[in-house]
Amino acid sequence: MLWATGVSGQRVAHLVRGRMLDYIEFEDDFAMVKTNPPADIIGLPLSHSAVRSRFGITVVAIKRPGEGFTYATAETVVAADDTIIVAGRTRATERFSELQ
């Protein structure tokens, strides 16, 4: 039970302090984060934004206002009002979600 409490507390701390809309941390230092996109990837296809090499994360899914989530592809162009889900090492996802 202590483990579950610690994980829940850690999740709440992540959500409160940053731009994360949701946060799931898995074992082995891997997390998925629901967040708003940072300015430097807006308007670019994901393949041109180089998020994987620059930030060490992968954009897994994207949600446009009024639509459901869809899988992100290399051709996906991120808009300012999109919500994205990113996956990667825990610290990399945290850093990415803190970008403005």
Secondary structure by P-SEA (a helix, b strand, c coil): caaaaaaaaaaaaaaacccccbbbbbccccccccccccccccccccccccccccccccccccccccccbbbbcccccccccbbbbbbccaaaaaaaaacc
